Amino acid sequence: MRIRIQSLLLLAVVLFCTHARAQSDLLLSNTDANFSTFNPAHLNTNGLIHAHLFARQQWIGFPDAPSMQKVGVDYFSPERSMGLKFNFINLTTGKETTRQASLSYMYRVAFSDQLHLALGISAGLYNRFIRYSELVFVDGNEPLIKPDESYLRPDFEFGFELQWQNFSAGMAANHITTPSREATIFRIPVHNHVYLRHESVVAEDLMLLASASWHRQATIRIVQIDTRFTYKDLISGGLGWRSQDALIIHAGINVTENIGLSYAYDIGLTRFSNFNSGTHEFVLLFRFNPKQRTYLSPRFLD
């Protein structure tokens, strides 16, 4: 049997070159969005409700290139030292679509004023859908029609993040119920992530956030390094690098106290970059103060 459709050949190139095989997750270029996506223990701990809209379009101008959309909401309660996070992800690569919904719980342990440990677990579902009806298979001279396939499976993750002064270190494991040897096109294998972060004061009103992370997805090993400068907590910019993949340009702005916008652009470092014009990534962030509860007292009737 042979396949006669060009888009499937292009899809094979996409899956080979992007480090995002059919059974693997995409790595993101916006550092905070990346850590928040794969580590259930990574939350903002400022007591605000955070909601974000995320969009990534990979390899502009290349047919069937991966695209990803994400909606997330998280909140940490300082009084209870615990937080909740919800993520919904839609990832499309060629004729494949993966949708993931997860709810995470994080508990923070304070060993001292400057040393904290956050532990997180996550549970959810993922659905993988392949549109075989949009492909043409030919056996001899006869076209073969293969029905679309869809699978729904439970999904579990865990992670931790240790914070000491301006340093933090984290580890996370995703899709922990599927060892790599049991992975299929419909079963995503376990992913492992390890990272280090450091925030420092460079000059008055100028902060530097540097991070390095290591990722294992099945047989793939990836290293990512990011640096980002922030001026007066208003604008930010920096550079990143992902091994065997891309140079990353970061930019961001806090439009208001409650609204922020981040952007990242990937410049391909492989020969495959000759066939596309790069990758764009946007994050729109909203911050809300939780509503303060009011209590009625009989004294108000005096």
ChimeraX commands (.cxc) that place a marker at each C-alpha (Angstrom):
marker #1 position 0.00,0.00,0.00 radius 0.5
marker #1 position 1.31,3.50,-0.75 radius 0.5
marker #1 position 0.14,7.02,0.11 radius 0.5
marker #1 position -0.44,9.48,-2.71 radius 0.5
marker #1 position -1.18,12.67,-0.86 radius 0.5
marker #1 position 1.37,15.47,-0.52 radius 0.5
marker #1 position 0.15,16.73,2.83 radius 0.5
marker #1 position 0.91,13.40,4.48 radius 0.5
marker #1 position 4.49,13.59,3.22 radius 0.5
marker #1 position 4.74,17.10,4.60 radius 0.5
marker #1 position 3.31,15.87,7.88 radius 0.5
marker #1 position 6.04,13.24,8.10 radius 0.5
marker #1 position 8.64,16.01,7.78 radius 0.5
marker #1 position 6.85,18.06,10.43 radius 0.5
marker #1 position 6.83,15.20,12.90 radius 0.5
marker #1 position 10.48,14.38,12.25 radius 0.5
marker #1 position 11.86,17.90,12.51 radius 0.5
marker #1 position 9.87,19.62,15.25 radius 0.5
marker #1 position 10.69,17.54,18.33 radius 0.5
marker #1 position 6.87,17.27,18.57 radius 0.5
marker #1 position 6.16,13.82,17.27 radius 0.5
marker #1 position 2.60,12.57,17.05 radius 0.5
marker #1 position 2.78,11.23,20.59 radius 0.5
marker #1 position 4.74,14.17,22.14 radius 0.5
marker #1 position 3.95,17.61,23.53 radius 0.5
marker #1 position 5.24,20.88,22.14 radius 0.5
marker #1 position 7.83,22.86,24.09 radius 0.5
marker #1 position 6.96,26.55,24.32 radius 0.5
marker #1 position 9.14,29.62,23.88 radius 0.5
marker #1 position 7.55,31.89,26.51 radius 0.5
marker #1 position 9.35,30.71,29.64 radius 0.5
marker #1 position 6.56,31.23,32.17 radius 0.5
marker #1 position 3.97,29.64,29.87 radius 0.5
marker #1 position 6.27,26.65,29.37 radius 0.5
marker #1 position 6.79,25.96,33.10 radius 0.5
marker #1 position 3.13,26.59,33.92 radius 0.5
marker #1 position 2.04,24.12,31.24 radius 0.5
marker #1 position 4.12,21.10,32.24 radius 0.5
marker #1 position 4.57,21.58,36.01 radius 0.5
marker #1 position 1.43,21.47,38.20 radius 0.5
marker #1 position 3.50,22.87,41.11 radius 0.5
marker #1 position 4.40,26.09,39.25 radius 0.5
marker #1 position 1.96,28.88,40.18 radius 0.5
marker #1 position 2.12,32.60,40.73 radius 0.5
marker #1 position 1.96,33.06,44.51 radius 0.5
marker #1 position 0.95,36.74,44.70 radius 0.5
marker #1 position -2.64,35.99,45.72 radius 0.5
marker #1 position -4.16,37.17,42.42 radius 0.5
marker #1 position -6.29,35.22,39.98 radius 0.5
marker #1 position -4.41,34.79,36.69 radius 0.5
marker #1 position -6.09,33.96,33.40 radius 0.5
marker #1 position -4.24,33.69,30.12 radius 0.5
marker #1 position -4.88,33.06,26.45 radius 0.5
marker #1 position -2.05,31.46,24.53 radius 0.5
marker #1 position -1.49,30.91,20.80 radius 0.5
marker #1 position 1.49,29.37,18.97 radius 0.5
marker #1 position 1.79,29.01,15.21 radius 0.5
marker #1 position 4.83,27.02,14.16 radius 0.5
marker #1 position 6.67,27.35,10.84 radius 0.5
marker #1 position 4.71,30.10,9.14 radius 0.5
marker #1 position 4.15,29.33,5.45 radius 0.5
marker #1 position 4.59,25.56,5.78 radius 0.5
marker #1 position 1.52,23.36,5.14 radius 0.5
marker #1 position 0.16,21.29,8.03 radius 0.5
marker #1 position 2.58,22.88,10.51 radius 0.5
marker #1 position 1.78,22.50,14.24 radius 0.5
marker #1 position -0.43,25.10,15.91 radius 0.5
marker #1 position -1.42,25.29,19.55 radius 0.5
marker #1 position -4.00,27.22,21.56 radius 0.5
marker #1 position -4.25,27.21,25.34 radius 0.5
marker #1 position -6.57,28.67,27.98 radius 0.5
marker #1 position -5.47,28.67,31.60 radius 0.5
marker #1 position -6.66,29.97,34.97 radius 0.5
marker #1 position -4.80,29.71,38.29 radius 0.5
marker #1 position -5.10,31.04,41.82 radius 0.5
marker #1 position -2.96,30.68,44.96 radius 0.5
marker #1 position -4.34,31.41,48.42 radius 0.5
marker #1 position -1.57,32.66,50.75 radius 0.5
marker #1 position -3.79,32.09,53.79 radius 0.5
marker #1 position -4.24,28.38,52.97 radius 0.5
marker #1 position -0.82,27.87,51.28 radius 0.5
marker #1 position -2.55,26.08,48.40 radius 0.5
marker #1 position -3.51,26.77,44.81 radius 0.5
marker #1 position -5.56,25.47,41.89 radius 0.5
marker #1 position -4.84,25.61,38.16 radius 0.5
marker #1 position -6.91,24.68,35.11 radius 0.5
marker #1 position -5.45,24.24,31.61 radius 0.5
marker #1 position -7.11,23.43,28.31 radius 0.5
marker #1 position -4.86,22.79,25.30 radius 0.5
marker #1 position -5.73,22.31,21.65 radius 0.5
marker #1 position -2.83,21.07,19.49 radius 0.5
marker #1 position -3.14,20.42,15.75 radius 0.5
marker #1 position -0.41,18.86,13.60 radius 0.5
marker #1 position -1.42,18.03,10.04 radius 0.5
marker #1 position -4.44,15.74,10.22 radius 0.5
marker #1 position -4.02,15.07,13.95 radius 0.5
marker #1 position -5.64,16.97,16.80 radius 0.5
marker #1 position -4.94,16.52,20.50 radius 0.5
marker #1 position -7.07,18.17,23.18 radius 0.5
marker #1 position -6.08,18.10,26.85 radius 0.5
marker #1 position -7.99,19.34,29.89 radius 0.5
marker #1 position -6.42,19.16,33.36 radius 0.5
marker #1 position -7.02,20.41,36.89 radius 0.5
marker #1 position -3.98,20.83,39.16 radius 0.5
marker #1 position -3.66,21.16,42.92 radius 0.5
marker #1 position -0.60,22.72,44.55 radius 0.5
marker #1 position 0.35,22.85,48.24 radius 0.5
marker #1 position 3.20,25.02,49.50 radius 0.5
marker #1 position 5.32,24.16,52.55 radius 0.5
marker #1 position 7.29,26.97,54.23 radius 0.5
marker #1 position 10.49,25.84,55.95 radius 0.5
marker #1 position 11.51,29.45,56.61 radius 0.5
marker #1 position 10.77,32.94,55.32 radius 0.5
marker #1 position 13.03,32.30,52.32 radius 0.5
marker #1 position 12.76,28.55,51.74 radius 0.5
marker #1 position 9.57,27.04,50.30 radius 0.5
marker #1 position 8.62,23.77,48.65 radius 0.5
marker #1 position 5.60,23.52,46.33 radius 0.5
marker #1 position 4.14,20.10,45.53 radius 0.5
marker #1 position 1.65,19.65,42.69 radius 0.5
marker #1 position -0.52,16.93,41.19 radius 0.5
marker #1 position -2.74,17.05,38.14 radius 0.5
marker #1 position -5.52,14.89,36.71 radius 0.5
marker #1 position -7.43,15.23,33.47 radius 0.5
marker #1 position -8.27,13.78,30.07 radius 0.5
marker #1 position -6.75,13.92,26.63 radius 0.5
marker #1 position -8.43,13.18,23.30 radius 0.5
marker #1 position -6.52,12.30,20.12 radius 0.5
marker #1 position -8.32,12.53,16.80 radius 0.5
marker #1 position -6.92,11.57,13.37 radius 0.5
marker #1 position -8.82,12.68,10.25 radius 0.5
marker #1 position -8.08,9.75,7.93 radius 0.5
marker #1 position -10.99,10.89,5.74 radius 0.5
marker #1 position -8.84,13.80,4.53 radius 0.5
marker #1 position -6.11,11.44,3.30 radius 0.5
marker #1 position -6.11,9.28,0.18 radius 0.5
marker #1 position -4.63,5.78,0.40 radius 0.5
marker #1 position -4.11,3.77,-2.79 radius 0.5
marker #1 position -3.62,0.00,-3.01 radius 0.5
marker #1 position -2.89,-0.84,-6.64 radius 0.5
marker #1 position -5.38,1.25,-8.60 radius 0.5
marker #1 position -8.11,1.26,-5.97 radius 0.5
marker #1 position -8.48,4.10,-3.46 radius 0.5
marker #1 position -8.96,2.95,0.11 radius 0.5
marker #1 position -11.16,4.85,2.54 radius 0.5
marker #1 position -10.16,4.65,6.20 radius 0.5
marker #1 position -12.56,6.03,8.83 radius 0.5
marker #1 position -11.48,8.73,11.27 radius 0.5
marker #1 position -10.28,7.53,14.67 radius 0.5
marker #1 position -10.67,9.16,18.07 radius 0.5
marker #1 position -9.45,8.04,21.49 radius 0.5
marker #1 position -10.16,9.49,24.94 radius 0.5
marker #1 position -7.81,8.61,27.82 radius 0.5
marker #1 position -7.18,9.72,31.43 radius 0.5
marker #1 position -4.02,11.70,32.11 radius 0.5
marker #1 position -1.99,12.33,35.29 radius 0.5
marker #1 position 0.99,14.53,36.17 radius 0.5
marker #1 position 3.03,15.50,39.22 radius 0.5
marker #1 position 5.82,17.94,40.03 radius 0.5
marker #1 position 7.58,20.03,42.64 radius 0.5
marker #1 position 9.32,23.39,42.82 radius 0.5
marker #1 position 11.84,24.39,45.50 radius 0.5
marker #1 position 12.31,28.13,46.08 radius 0.5
marker #1 position 15.18,29.63,48.06 radius 0.5
marker #1 position 15.63,33.41,48.02 radius 0.5
marker #1 position 15.86,34.29,44.30 radius 0.5
marker #1 position 16.58,30.73,43.15 radius 0.5
marker #1 position 14.07,28.05,42.19 radius 0.5
marker #1 position 14.44,24.50,40.95 radius 0.5
marker #1 position 11.67,22.28,39.64 radius 0.5
marker #1 position 10.92,18.84,38.29 radius 0.5
marker #1 position 7.79,17.46,36.62 radius 0.5
marker #1 position 6.58,14.28,34.94 radius 0.5
marker #1 position 3.66,14.26,32.49 radius 0.5
marker #1 position 1.55,11.36,31.16 radius 0.5
marker #1 position 2.93,9.15,33.91 radius 0.5
marker #1 position 0.67,6.15,33.14 radius 0.5
marker #1 position 2.36,5.38,29.78 radius 0.5
marker #1 position 6.02,4.25,29.75 radius 0.5
marker #1 position 7.90,5.07,26.54 radius 0.5
marker #1 position 7.96,1.41,25.44 radius 0.5
marker #1 position 4.14,1.30,25.54 radius 0.5
marker #1 position 3.57,4.54,23.61 radius 0.5
marker #1 position 1.51,4.54,20.43 radius 0.5
marker #1 position 0.09,7.22,18.19 radius 0.5
marker #1 position -2.86,7.37,20.59 radius 0.5
marker #1 position -0.96,6.96,23.87 radius 0.5
marker #1 position 1.37,9.84,24.82 radius 0.5
marker #1 position 4.52,8.57,26.62 radius 0.5
marker #1 position 5.83,9.91,29.90 radius 0.5
marker #1 position 7.64,13.29,29.60 radius 0.5
marker #1 position 10.24,14.48,32.12 radius 0.5
marker #1 position 11.27,18.07,32.82 radius 0.5
marker #1 position 13.95,19.61,35.08 radius 0.5
marker #1 position 14.71,23.32,35.36 radius 0.5
marker #1 position 16.58,26.02,37.30 radius 0.5
marker #1 position 15.63,29.71,37.56 radius 0.5
marker #1 position 17.34,32.75,39.08 radius 0.5
marker #1 position 16.14,36.34,39.39 radius 0.5
marker #1 position 18.61,39.12,40.12 radius 0.5
marker #1 position 18.84,42.91,40.24 radius 0.5
marker #1 position 21.10,44.20,37.45 radius 0.5
marker #1 position 20.58,47.93,38.04 radius 0.5
marker #1 position 17.98,50.24,39.48 radius 0.5
marker #1 position 14.56,49.22,38.10 radius 0.5
marker #1 position 16.19,46.51,35.93 radius 0.5
marker #1 position 15.73,42.81,36.72 radius 0.5
marker #1 position 17.20,39.73,35.02 radius 0.5
marker #1 position 15.45,36.37,34.98 radius 0.5
marker #1 position 17.60,33.49,33.73 radius 0.5
marker #1 position 16.53,29.87,33.37 radius 0.5
marker #1 position 17.85,26.59,32.05 radius 0.5
marker #1 position 15.73,23.48,31.48 radius 0.5
marker #1 position 16.17,19.90,30.34 radius 0.5
marker #1 position 13.36,17.92,28.72 radius 0.5
marker #1 position 13.03,14.26,27.79 radius 0.5
marker #1 position 10.26,13.16,25.45 radius 0.5
marker #1 position 10.56,9.45,24.63 radius 0.5
marker #1 position 14.00,9.19,22.95 radius 0.5
marker #1 position 14.37,12.96,22.47 radius 0.5
marker #1 position 16.54,15.10,24.78 radius 0.5
marker #1 position 16.19,18.89,24.60 radius 0.5
marker #1 position 17.94,21.73,26.46 radius 0.5
marker #1 position 16.47,25.24,26.59 radius 0.5
marker #1 position 18.16,28.37,27.98 radius 0.5
marker #1 position 16.37,31.70,28.42 radius 0.5
marker #1 position 17.30,35.19,29.63 radius 0.5
marker #1 position 14.83,38.02,30.08 radius 0.5
marker #1 position 15.33,41.60,31.29 radius 0.5
marker #1 position 12.43,43.51,32.87 radius 0.5
marker #1 position 12.46,47.30,33.28 radius 0.5
marker #1 position 10.27,48.85,36.00 radius 0.5
marker #1 position 7.98,45.82,35.85 radius 0.5
marker #1 position 6.65,47.41,32.64 radius 0.5
marker #1 position 8.50,46.12,29.59 radius 0.5
marker #1 position 10.69,43.07,29.08 radius 0.5
marker #1 position 12.91,41.55,26.43 radius 0.5
marker #1 position 15.48,38.83,26.04 radius 0.5
marker #1 position 16.89,35.87,24.15 radius 0.5
marker #1 position 16.62,32.10,24.37 radius 0.5
marker #1 position 18.03,28.99,22.73 radius 0.5
marker #1 position 16.56,25.54,22.22 radius 0.5
marker #1 position 19.01,22.77,21.28 radius 0.5
marker #1 position 18.78,21.43,17.73 radius 0.5
marker #1 position 15.90,23.79,17.03 radius 0.5
marker #1 position 15.80,27.56,17.34 radius 0.5
marker #1 position 17.04,30.91,18.64 radius 0.5
marker #1 position 14.23,32.63,20.57 radius 0.5
marker #1 position 13.48,36.35,20.83 radius 0.5
marker #1 position 11.36,37.45,23.82 radius 0.5
marker #1 position 9.34,40.66,24.28 radius 0.5
marker #1 position 6.61,41.69,26.68 radius 0.5
marker #1 position 4.68,44.64,28.08 radius 0.5
marker #1 position 2.29,45.25,30.94 radius 0.5
marker #1 position -0.41,47.26,29.21 radius 0.5
marker #1 position -2.10,48.04,32.53 radius 0.5
marker #1 position -1.73,46.79,36.08 radius 0.5
marker #1 position -4.10,43.95,35.22 radius 0.5
marker #1 position -3.23,43.15,31.59 radius 0.5
marker #1 position 0.05,41.85,30.16 radius 0.5
marker #1 position 1.13,40.77,26.68 radius 0.5
marker #1 position 4.11,38.53,25.85 radius 0.5
marker #1 position 5.51,37.57,22.47 radius 0.5
marker #1 position 8.20,35.14,21.31 radius 0.5
marker #1 position 9.63,34.53,17.87 radius 0.5
marker #1 position 11.61,31.39,16.99 radius 0.5
marker #1 position 14.37,31.65,14.38 radius 0.5
marker #1 position 15.08,28.17,13.06 radius 0.5
marker #1 position 18.67,26.92,13.32 radius 0.5
marker #1 position 18.25,23.83,11.13 radius 0.5
marker #1 position 18.17,23.40,7.36 radius 0.5
marker #1 position 14.41,23.05,7.64 radius 0.5
marker #1 position 14.24,26.81,8.38 radius 0.5
marker #1 position 14.76,27.44,4.64 radius 0.5
marker #1 position 11.17,26.26,4.06 radius 0.5
marker #1 position 9.34,28.51,6.56 radius 0.5
marker #1 position 9.46,32.02,8.01 radius 0.5
marker #1 position 9.70,31.19,11.72 radius 0.5
marker #1 position 7.37,30.54,14.63 radius 0.5
marker #1 position 5.17,33.06,16.46 radius 0.5
marker #1 position 3.90,32.77,20.03 radius 0.5
marker #1 position 1.54,35.12,21.92 radius 0.5
marker #1 position 0.36,35.18,25.55 radius 0.5
marker #1 position -2.37,37.54,26.77 radius 0.5
marker #1 position -2.45,37.62,30.59 radius 0.5
marker #1 position -5.18,38.98,32.88 radius 0.5
marker #1 position -4.77,39.54,36.64 radius 0.5
marker #1 position -7.72,39.90,39.01 radius 0.5
marker #1 position -8.02,40.61,42.71 radius 0.5
marker #1 position -10.26,37.95,44.27 radius 0.5
marker #1 position -13.55,39.36,45.47 radius 0.5
marker #1 position -13.54,40.25,49.13 radius 0.5
marker #1 position -16.28,38.59,51.11 radius 0.5
marker #1 position -18.60,40.80,53.16 radius 0.5
marker #1 position -20.40,39.61,56.26 radius 0.5
marker #1 position -23.62,41.07,57.66 radius 0.5
marker #1 position -23.74,41.56,61.41 radius 0.5
marker #1 position -26.77,42.19,63.65 radius 0.5
marker #1 position -24.91,45.28,64.87 radius 0.5
marker #1 position -25.69,46.93,61.51 radius 0.5
marker #1 position -29.35,46.99,62.57 radius 0.5
marker #1 position -28.70,49.11,65.67 radius 0.5
marker link #1:1,2 radius 0.2
marker link #1:2,3 radius 0.2
marker link #1:3,4 radius 0.2
marker link #1:4,5 radius 0.2
marker link #1:5,6 radius 0.2
marker link #1:6,7 radius 0.2
marker link #1:7,8 radius 0.2
marker link #1:8,9 radius 0.2
marker link #1:9,10 radius 0.2
marker link #1:10,11 radius 0.2
marker link #1:11,12 radius 0.2
marker link #1:12,13 radius 0.2
marker link #1:13,14 radius 0.2
marker link #1:14,15 radius 0.2
marker link #1:15,16 radius 0.2
marker link #1:16,17 radius 0.2
marker link #1:17,18 radius 0.2
marker link #1:18,19 radius 0.2
marker link #1:19,20 radius 0.2
marker link #1:20,21 radius 0.2
marker link #1:21,22 radius 0.2
marker link #1:22,23 radius 0.2
marker link #1:23,24 radius 0.2
marker link #1:24,25 radius 0.2
marker link #1:25,26 radius 0.2
marker link #1:26,27 radius 0.2
marker link #1:27,28 radius 0.2
marker link #1:28,29 radius 0.2
marker link #1:29,30 radius 0.2
marker link #1:30,31 radius 0.2
marker link #1:31,32 radius 0.2
marker link #1:32,33 radius 0.2
marker link #1:33,34 radius 0.2
marker link #1:34,35 radius 0.2
marker link #1:35,36 radius 0.2
marker link #1:36,37 radius 0.2
marker link #1:37,38 radius 0.2
marker link #1:38,39 radius 0.2
marker link #1:39,40 radius 0.2
marker link #1:40,41 radius 0.2
marker link #1:41,42 radius 0.2
marker link #1:42,43 radius 0.2
marker link #1:43,44 radius 0.2
marker link #1:44,45 radius 0.2
marker link #1:45,46 radius 0.2
marker link #1:46,47 radius 0.2
marker link #1:47,48 radius 0.2
marker link #1:48,49 radius 0.2
marker link #1:49,50 radius 0.2
marker link #1:50,51 radius 0.2
marker link #1:51,52 radius 0.2
marker link #1:52,53 radius 0.2
marker link #1:53,54 radius 0.2
marker link #1:54,55 radius 0.2
marker link #1:55,56 radius 0.2
marker link #1:56,57 radius 0.2
marker link #1:57,58 radius 0.2
marker link #1:58,59 radius 0.2
marker link #1:59,60 radius 0.2
marker link #1:60,61 radius 0.2
marker link #1:61,62 radius 0.2
marker link #1:62,63 radius 0.2
marker link #1:63,64 radius 0.2
marker link #1:64,65 radius 0.2
marker link #1:65,66 radius 0.2
marker link #1:66,67 radius 0.2
marker link #1:67,68 radius 0.2
marker link #1:68,69 radius 0.2
marker link #1:69,70 radius 0.2
marker link #1:70,71 radius 0.2
marker link #1:71,72 radius 0.2
marker link #1:72,73 radius 0.2
marker link #1:73,74 radius 0.2
marker link #1:74,75 radius 0.2
marker link #1:75,76 radius 0.2
marker link #1:76,77 radius 0.2
marker link #1:77,78 radius 0.2
marker link #1:78,79 radius 0.2
marker link #1:79,80 radius 0.2
marker link #1:80,81 radius 0.2
marker link #1:81,82 radius 0.2
marker link #1:82,83 radius 0.2
marker link #1:83,84 radius 0.2
marker link #1:84,85 radius 0.2
marker link #1:85,86 radius 0.2
marker link #1:86,87 radius 0.2
marker link #1:87,88 radius 0.2
marker link #1:88,89 radius 0.2
marker link #1:89,90 radius 0.2
marker link #1:90,91 radius 0.2
marker link #1:91,92 radius 0.2
marker link #1:92,93 radius 0.2
marker link #1:93,94 radius 0.2
marker link #1:94,95 radius 0.2
marker link #1:95,96 radius 0.2
marker link #1:96,97 radius 0.2
marker link #1:97,98 radius 0.2
marker link #1:98,99 radius 0.2
marker link #1:99,100 radius 0.2
marker link #1:100,101 radius 0.2
marker link #1:101,102 radius 0.2
marker link #1:102,103 radius 0.2
marker link #1:103,104 radius 0.2
marker link #1:104,105 radius 0.2
marker link #1:105,106 radius 0.2
marker link #1:106,107 radius 0.2
marker link #1:107,108 radius 0.2
marker link #1:108,109 radius 0.2
marker link #1:109,110 radius 0.2
marker link #1:110,111 radius 0.2
marker link #1:111,112 radius 0.2
marker link #1:112,113 radius 0.2
marker link #1:113,114 radius 0.2
marker link #1:114,115 radius 0.2
marker link #1:115,116 radius 0.2
marker link #1:116,117 radius 0.2
marker link #1:117,118 radius 0.2
marker link #1:118,119 radius 0.2
marker link #1:119,120 radius 0.2
marker link #1:120,121 radius 0.2
marker link #1:121,122 radius 0.2
marker link #1:122,123 radius 0.2
marker link #1:123,124 radius 0.2
marker link #1:124,125 radius 0.2
marker link #1:125,126 radius 0.2
marker link #1:126,127 radius 0.2
marker link #1:127,128 radius 0.2
marker link #1:128,129 radius 0.2
marker link #1:129,130 radius 0.2
marker link #1:130,131 radius 0.2
marker link #1:131,132 radius 0.2
marker link #1:132,133 radius 0.2
marker link #1:133,134 radius 0.2
marker link #1:134,135 radius 0.2
marker link #1:135,136 radius 0.2
marker link #1:136,137 radius 0.2
marker link #1:137,138 radius 0.2
marker link #1:138,139 radius 0.2
marker link #1:139,140 radius 0.2
marker link #1:140,141 radius 0.2
marker link #1:141,142 radius 0.2
marker link #1:142,143 radius 0.2
marker link #1:143,144 radius 0.2
marker link #1:144,145 radius 0.2
marker link #1:145,146 radius 0.2
marker link #1:146,147 radius 0.2
marker link #1:147,148 radius 0.2
marker link #1:148,149 radius 0.2
marker link #1:149,150 radius 0.2
marker link #1:150,151 radius 0.2
marker link #1:151,152 radius 0.2
marker link #1:152,153 radius 0.2
marker link #1:153,154 radius 0.2
marker link #1:154,155 radius 0.2
marker link #1:155,156 radius 0.2
marker link #1:156,157 radius 0.2
marker link #1:157,158 radius 0.2
marker link #1:158,159 radius 0.2
marker link #1:159,160 radius 0.2
marker link #1:160,161 radius 0.2
marker link #1:161,162 radius 0.2
marker link #1:162,163 radius 0.2
marker link #1:163,164 radius 0.2
marker link #1:164,165 radius 0.2
marker link #1:165,166 radius 0.2
marker link #1:166,167 radius 0.2
marker link #1:167,168 radius 0.2
marker link #1:168,169 radius 0.2
marker link #1:169,170 radius 0.2
marker link #1:170,171 radius 0.2
marker link #1:171,172 radius 0.2
marker link #1:172,173 radius 0.2
marker link #1:173,174 radius 0.2
marker link #1:174,175 radius 0.2
marker link #1:175,176 radius 0.2
marker link #1:176,177 radius 0.2
marker link #1:177,178 radius 0.2
marker link #1:178,179 radius 0.2
marker link #1:179,180 radius 0.2
marker link #1:180,181 radius 0.2
marker link #1:181,182 radius 0.2
marker link #1:182,183 radius 0.2
marker link #1:183,184 radius 0.2
marker link #1:184,185 radius 0.2
marker link #1:185,186 radius 0.2
marker link #1:186,187 radius 0.2
marker link #1:187,188 radius 0.2
marker link #1:188,189 radius 0.2
marker link #1:189,190 radius 0.2
marker link #1:190,191 radius 0.2
marker link #1:191,192 radius 0.2
marker link #1:192,193 radius 0.2
marker link #1:193,194 radius 0.2
marker link #1:194,195 radius 0.2
marker link #1:195,196 radius 0.2
marker link #1:196,197 radius 0.2
marker link #1:197,198 radius 0.2
marker link #1:198,199 radius 0.2
marker link #1:199,200 radius 0.2
marker link #1:200,201 radius 0.2
marker link #1:201,202 radius 0.2
marker link #1:202,203 radius 0.2
marker link #1:203,204 radius 0.2
marker link #1:204,205 radius 0.2
marker link #1:205,206 radius 0.2
marker link #1:206,207 radius 0.2
marker link #1:207,208 radius 0.2
marker link #1:208,209 radius 0.2
marker link #1:209,210 radius 0.2
marker link #1:210,211 radius 0.2
marker link #1:211,212 radius 0.2
marker link #1:212,213 radius 0.2
marker link #1:213,214 radius 0.2
marker link #1:214,215 radius 0.2
marker link #1:215,216 radius 0.2
marker link #1:216,217 radius 0.2
marker link #1:217,218 radius 0.2
marker link #1:218,219 radius 0.2
marker link #1:219,220 radius 0.2
marker link #1:220,221 radius 0.2
marker link #1:221,222 radius 0.2
marker link #1:222,223 radius 0.2
marker link #1:223,224 radius 0.2
marker link #1:224,225 radius 0.2
marker link #1:225,226 radius 0.2
marker link #1:226,227 radius 0.2
marker link #1:227,228 radius 0.2
marker link #1:228,229 radius 0.2
marker link #1:229,230 radius 0.2
marker link #1:230,231 radius 0.2
marker link #1:231,232 radius 0.2
marker link #1:232,233 radius 0.2
marker link #1:233,234 radius 0.2
marker link #1:234,235 radius 0.2
marker link #1:235,236 radius 0.2
marker link #1:236,237 radius 0.2
marker link #1:237,238 radius 0.2
marker link #1:238,239 radius 0.2
marker link #1:239,240 radius 0.2
marker link #1:240,241 radius 0.2
marker link #1:241,242 radius 0.2
marker link #1:242,243 radius 0.2
marker link #1:243,244 radius 0.2
marker link #1:244,245 radius 0.2
marker link #1:245,246 radius 0.2
marker link #1:246,247 radius 0.2
marker link #1:247,248 radius 0.2
marker link #1:248,249 radius 0.2
marker link #1:249,250 radius 0.2
marker link #1:250,251 radius 0.2
marker link #1:251,252 radius 0.2
marker link #1:252,253 radius 0.2
marker link #1:253,254 radius 0.2
marker link #1:254,255 radius 0.2
marker link #1:255,256 radius 0.2
marker link #1:256,257 radius 0.2
marker link #1:257,258 radius 0.2
marker link #1:258,259 radius 0.2
marker link #1:259,260 radius 0.2
marker link #1:260,261 radius 0.2
marker link #1:261,262 radius 0.2
marker link #1:262,263 radius 0.2
marker link #1:263,264 radius 0.2
marker link #1:264,265 radius 0.2
marker link #1:265,266 radius 0.2
marker link #1:266,267 radius 0.2
marker link #1:267,268 radius 0.2
marker link #1:268,269 radius 0.2
marker link #1:269,270 radius 0.2
marker link #1:270,271 radius 0.2
marker link #1:271,272 radius 0.2
marker link #1:272,273 radius 0.2
marker link #1:273,274 radius 0.2
marker link #1:274,275 radius 0.2
marker link #1:275,276 radius 0.2
marker link #1:276,277 radius 0.2
marker link #1:277,278 radius 0.2
marker link #1:278,279 radius 0.2
marker link #1:279,280 radius 0.2
marker link #1:280,281 radius 0.2
marker link #1:281,282 radius 0.2
marker link #1:282,283 radius 0.2
marker link #1:283,284 radius 0.2
marker link #1:284,285 radius 0.2
marker link #1:285,286 radius 0.2
marker link #1:286,287 radius 0.2
marker link #1:287,288 radius 0.2
marker link #1:288,289 radius 0.2
marker link #1:289,290 radius 0.2
marker link #1:290,291 radius 0.2
marker link #1:291,292 radius 0.2
marker link #1:292,293 radius 0.2
marker link #1:293,294 radius 0.2
marker link #1:294,295 radius 0.2
marker link #1:295,296 radius 0.2
marker link #1:296,297 radius 0.2
marker link #1:297,298 radius 0.2
marker link #1:298,299 radius 0.2
marker link #1:299,300 radius 0.2
marker link #1:300,301 radius 0.2
marker link #1:301,302 radius 0.2
view
